[in-house]
C-alpha cells in the first residue's frame, strides 16, 4: 500500500509539473502582479506579511496587484486571496512576475527565467539544515525522506531563487552551506518582520493584549517550544508538553500569566484546564508570532530559533531544554556552540527555570553582546532596503 501511495504521489507531481509548464506557454506574465505565501499557505505572517504591508501602504506600489494564497479561506485588506494549490493559484503563480515565499515550495513548481522568486526564509537557524545535516543513514522529517531526497528537495527549490534574505552574517554562512546557494545572491539586509519590533510604544502593546484578551496588570511569559524531528503522525509533528502549568501557577501567578504559542508544524493541540483559564492563554500555531513577542515580558523556549528575533527587544530569554543531552546527540545538531553562544544558559529542570524567572536571574550584558553579533542589521528599515534591491530595475 505504501509503494502504491508513493507511485501515485510521484505521478501527481509529474502531472502538476507538466501542467505548469504548459500554462507558462499560454499565460502572459503580469509585471505588476506579486504573489505571497507564508508557511505554504498556513498563515498571514512572517517576512512576506511585512513586505506586503509595506508595499500596500506605499504609493510607489499603488499600481501593483497583490495576491495571498491560503490553505483555509482568509481575507487580507488590500489583496486578493486564493486557495493554495488550487487551479487558480497555479494560474496566478504562472502569471505573477514576483513570488515572495518564506519556506521551501513544491518540487514541481515551474518558474520562467523572467520571473523573480524572493525566498525570505523564516529564521536564523539554530538547528542544522539541508546539506549541513550529517548523513547518518536515517530518514528526515515526517516525510521519511532519505538524506539524498532531503537535500535534493532543497536544491530543487533553491535553483529557482533569485534572492535569499539573510538577517545576519552568521545566517549568510549557514544558508550558503545548507542550501548550496551562492553568497552573491544572498541579500544581507535583515528580516522585514523585525521592523515592527524596533521602537515599539506601550500603547501599541496594550492594544494587542486587549485584542488577544490578555490582562493588562500582569507580566506575560511567552512559552514557545519547537517540534522534534522524531515525534510525528500522519497529520504532522506532535509535541508532548513537558511542563506543569499548575506548578507555574503556584510559583508565578501573583506577577505573571503564560502565553503558550506552539510551532506552526505541531498538529496536536493543548487544552487549558478550567482551573488555569486565567493563567494560561493559548495562541494559534499559525498566528503571527510578532504579536506574541510584543505582548510578552519573558521568553521561554527550547530549540526554536525564535530567540534570535526576541533578543532584539532586550527582554529575558530562558532555554528550557529538559532533553538537551538526547537532542544534541541524536537529532539534527546545532550551528552554534550550545549553551556558550546563546544569550543565556541552558536550564534542564522546571524547578530551576521557575526560580530564575521568579528572581529575574538574567544576564543583560550577555544579551547585549549576542545582539551585537546577530541583530545589527535589524534597524527598523529592512522592508525598504529589501524592496529597494528587488525593484531597483523594475
C-alpha positions in Angstrom: 0.0 0.0 0.0 2.8 2.4 0.9 4.5 1.7 -2.5 1.2 2.4 -4.3 0.9 5.7 -2.4 4.3 6.9 -3.4 3.8 5.9 -7.1 0.5 7.8 -7.1 2.2 10.8 -5.4 5.0 11.0 -7.9 2.5 10.7 -10.8 0.5 13.6 -9.4 3.6 15.7 -9.1 4.7 14.9 -12.6 1.3 15.8 -14.0 1.2 19.1 -12.0 4.7 20.0 -13.2 3.6 19.3 -16.8 0.5 21.4 -16.3 2.5 24.4 -15.0 4.9 24.2 -17.9 2.0 24.2 -20.4 0.4 27.1 -18.5 3.7 29.1 -18.9 3.3 28.8 -22.7 -0.2 30.3 -22.8 -0.4 32.6 -19.8 1.1 36.1 -20.2 3.3 37.3 -17.4 2.0 40.4 -15.5 4.9 42.7 -14.5 2.8 44.3 -11.7 1.5 41.1 -10.1 3.0 39.8 -6.8 2.0 36.5 -5.1 2.7 35.9 -1.4 2.8 32.7 0.5 3.7 32.2 4.2 4.5 28.7 5.6 2.9 27.0 2.5 -0.4 28.7 2.8 -0.9 28.2 6.6 -0.7 31.8 7.7 -0.8 35.5 7.0 2.5 36.2 8.8 6.3 36.4 8.8 8.5 38.2 6.3 6.0 38.0 3.4 3.4 39.8 5.5 5.5 42.7 6.4 6.9 43.2 2.9 3.3 43.1 1.6 2.0 45.6 4.2 4.9 48.0 3.4 4.1 47.8 -0.3 0.3 48.1 0.2 0.8 51.3 2.2 3.4 52.8 -0.1 2.4 55.0 -3.0 5.3 53.6 -5.1 3.4 50.3 -5.4 -0.1 51.7 -5.8 -0.5 50.2 -9.3 0.6 46.7 -8.2 -1.8 43.8 -7.7 -1.2 41.6 -4.6 -2.3 38.0 -4.2 -2.1 36.0 -1.0 -2.5 32.2 -1.0 -4.0 30.3 1.9 -5.0 26.7 2.7 -8.0 28.0 4.6 -10.0 31.0 3.4 -8.8 34.3 4.8 -9.4 37.9 4.0 -6.5 40.3 3.7 -7.1 44.0 3.3 -5.6 45.3 0.1 -5.0 41.9 -1.5 -6.9 39.1 -3.4 -7.0 35.8 -1.6 -6.7 32.5 -3.4 -6.8 28.9 -2.2 -3.3 27.4 -2.0 -2.7 24.7 -4.6 -6.0 25.4 -6.4 -6.1 25.7 -10.2 -6.5 29.5 -9.8 -3.4 29.5 -7.6 -1.4 27.8 -10.3 -2.7 30.2 -12.9 -1.7 33.2 -10.8 1.6 31.6 -9.9 2.4 31.3 -13.6 1.2 34.9 -14.3 2.9 36.7 -11.4 6.2 38.5 -12.1 7.2 38.2 -8.4 7.0 35.3 -5.9 7.6 36.2 -2.2 7.7 33.0 -0.1 9.2 32.1 3.3 9.5 28.3 3.0 10.6 25.6 0.6 8.0 25.1 -2.1 6.8 22.0 -4.1 9.4 20.4 -6.4 7.1 20.5 -9.4 6.8 24.4 -9.5 7.9 25.8 -12.8 9.3 29.3 -12.9 10.2 31.3 -16.0 13.6 32.9 -16.1 11.9 36.3 -16.3 10.0 35.7 -13.0 11.6 36.8 -9.7 11.5 34.5 -6.7 12.4 36.1 -3.4 12.9 33.5 -0.7 12.8 35.2 2.6 13.2 32.1 4.7 11.8 32.1 8.3 14.5 32.5 10.8 18.2 32.4 11.9 18.9 28.7 12.2 20.0 27.1 15.4 19.4 23.5 14.2 21.3 22.3 11.1 19.6 22.5 7.7 19.8 20.8 4.4 23.4 19.8 3.3 24.7 20.6 6.8 22.7 17.8 8.5 25.0 14.8 9.0 24.0 11.8 6.8 23.8 9.0 9.4 21.6 6.7 7.3 18.4 7.9 8.9 15.3 9.3 7.3 14.5 13.0 7.7 11.4 14.9 8.8 8.0 13.2 8.9 8.1 12.7 5.1 10.6 9.9 5.8 13.0 11.3 3.1 16.4 9.8 2.8 19.4 12.2 3.1 19.7 12.3 -0.7 16.0 13.1 -1.2 16.1 15.7 1.6 18.9 17.7 0.1 17.5 17.3 -3.4 14.3 19.0 -2.2 16.3 22.0 -1.0 18.4 22.1 -4.2 15.3 21.9 -6.4 13.7 24.9 -4.8 16.9 26.8 -4.3 17.6 26.6 -8.1 14.6 28.9 -8.6 15.6 31.5 -6.0 16.7 34.9 -7.4 17.3 36.2 -4.0 17.5 34.8 -0.4 17.3 37.1 2.6 19.8 36.9 5.5 19.2 38.5 8.9 22.9 38.4 9.9 26.4 37.3 8.7 26.1 34.1 10.6 23.0 33.2 8.6 24.7 34.1 5.4 27.3 31.4 6.0 24.8 28.8 7.3 22.4 29.4 4.3 25.1 29.3 1.8 26.3 25.9 3.0 22.9 24.4 4.0 21.2 25.3 0.7 24.3 25.1 -1.5 23.4 28.7 -2.5 25.8 31.3 -3.9 26.6 34.1 -1.4 26.4 36.8 -4.1 22.6 36.1 -4.4 22.0 36.5 -0.7 20.7 39.9 0.4 22.4 40.8 3.7 19.9 43.3 4.9 18.0 41.8 8.0 14.5 40.5 8.3 11.4 42.6 7.3 9.3 41.0 10.1 11.6 42.6 12.7 10.9 46.2 11.7 7.9 46.2 13.9 10.0 45.2 17.0 12.1 48.4 16.8 10.9 51.4 18.7 7.6 49.9 19.9 5.5 52.0 22.2 3.5 50.8 25.2 0.1 51.9 23.8 0.5 49.5 20.8 1.4 46.7 23.2 -1.7 47.3 25.3 -3.9 47.3 22.3 -2.5 43.9 21.1 -3.0 42.5 24.6 -6.6 43.6 24.6 -7.1 42.1 21.1 -5.9 38.7 22.5 -7.7 39.0 25.8 -4.6 39.1 28.0 -4.7 41.0 31.3 -3.0 44.4 31.4 -2.0 44.2 35.0 0.3 41.1 34.7 3.6 40.4 33.0 3.5 37.8 30.3 5.7 34.7 29.9 5.8 33.5 26.3 6.3 29.8 26.1 7.3 28.9 22.5 8.8 25.4 22.1 9.5 23.8 18.8 8.8 20.3 17.4 11.1 17.3 17.5 12.1 15.6 14.2 11.4 12.2 15.6 7.9 12.8 17.0 5.1 12.9 14.4 2.0 11.3 13.0 0.5 11.4 9.5 -1.2 14.7 10.4 2.1 16.4 11.4 4.6 16.8 14.1 3.5 16.2 17.7 4.7 17.9 20.9 4.3 16.3 24.3 4.1 19.2 26.8 6.8 18.7 29.4 5.7 21.5 31.8 3.4 21.5 34.8 1.4 24.7 34.4 -0.2 24.1 37.8 3.2 24.4 39.3 4.0 27.5 37.2 0.7 29.0 38.6 1.7 28.4 42.2 5.2 30.0 41.7 4.4 32.9 39.4 0.7 33.8 39.2 1.0 36.8 41.5 3.1 38.6 38.9 2.8 36.6 35.6 0.4 34.9 33.1 1.6 32.4 30.4 1.1 32.7 26.7 1.6 29.3 25.0 2.5 29.5 21.3 3.2 26.1 19.7 5.2 25.8 16.5 3.2 26.0 13.3 4.1 22.5 12.3 2.7 20.9 15.5 -0.5 19.2 14.8 -1.8 18.2 18.2 -3.4 20.8 20.5 -3.3 21.7 24.2 -6.5 22.2 26.2 -6.1 24.5 29.1 -7.6 23.1 32.3 -10.5 25.1 33.7 -8.5 25.8 36.8 -5.9 27.7 34.7 -8.2 29.7 32.4 -7.0 33.0 34.0 -3.3 32.0 33.9 -2.5 30.1 30.7 -3.6 31.6 27.4 -3.0 29.9 24.1 -2.2 31.4 20.7 -2.9 29.6 17.4 0.0 27.9 15.8 -0.4 29.9 12.6 -0.9 33.3 14.4 1.7 35.9 13.8 4.4 35.4 16.5 5.4 39.0 16.4 2.2 39.8 18.4 3.4 37.3 21.0 6.8 38.9 21.1 5.4 42.3 21.7 2.9 41.2 24.4 5.4 39.2 26.4 8.0 40.3 29.0 9.9 37.0 29.1 10.5 34.2 26.6 10.9 30.6 27.5 11.9 28.3 24.5 14.0 25.3 23.7 15.5 24.7 20.3 13.3 27.1 18.4 15.0 29.9 16.5 12.5 32.5 18.0 15.1 33.7 20.5 17.2 35.3 17.7 14.3 37.7 16.9 13.1 38.1 20.5 16.6 39.2 21.6 16.0 42.4 19.7 13.5 43.5 22.4 16.2 43.3 25.1 14.0 41.1 27.3 14.9 38.0 29.3 15.2 34.7 27.5 15.3 31.3 29.2 16.2 28.0 27.5 14.3 25.1 29.0 16.0 22.1 27.4 14.9 19.1 29.5 16.0 16.7 26.7 19.2 18.5 25.8 21.6 15.5 26.0 19.4 13.4 23.8 18.7 16.2 21.4 22.2 17.3 20.7 23.4 13.7 20.2 20.5 12.1 18.3 18.8 14.7 16.2 20.0 17.4 13.8 22.7 19.1 15.8 23.4 22.8 16.2 25.2 25.5 14.3 26.1 27.4 17.5 28.0 26.1 20.5 25.3 25.5 23.0 25.0 26.9 25.5 28.1 29.1 25.2 26.9 31.2 22.2 23.3 31.5 23.4 22.1 34.7 25.1 21.6 32.7 28.3 22.5 29.3 29.7 20.5 26.1 29.4 18.0 25.0 32.1 17.2 21.3 32.3 14.7 21.2 35.2 11.4 23.0 35.8 12.4 23.9 39.3 15.5 25.8 38.2 13.5 27.5 35.4 10.8 28.8 37.7 13.3 30.0 40.2 15.3 32.0 37.6 12.1 33.7 36.3 10.8 34.5 39.8 14.2 36.1 40.8 14.7 37.8 37.4 18.0 35.9 37.2 19.2 37.1 33.8 22.5 38.5 32.4 21.5 41.5 30.3 25.1 42.2 29.2 25.3 38.7 27.7 22.1 39.5 25.7 23.6 42.8 24.5 26.7 41.0 23.3 24.5 38.5 21.5 22.6 41.3 19.7 25.9 42.8 18.5 26.5 39.6 16.6 23.1 38.7 15.4 20.8 41.8 15.2 23.0 44.6 13.9 21.2 44.7 10.5 17.7 44.8 12.0 17.4 48.5 12.3 13.7 49.1 11.6 14.2 49.9 7.9 14.6 46.4 6.5 11.5 46.4 4.3 12.6 49.5 2.5 16.1 48.0 1.9 14.8 44.7 0.6 12.4 46.2 -1.8 15.0 48.7 -2.9 17.1 45.7 -4.1 14.3 43.7 -5.6 12.6 46.6 -7.6 15.7 48.6 -8.3 15.5 47.7 -12.0 11.7 47.2 -12.2 
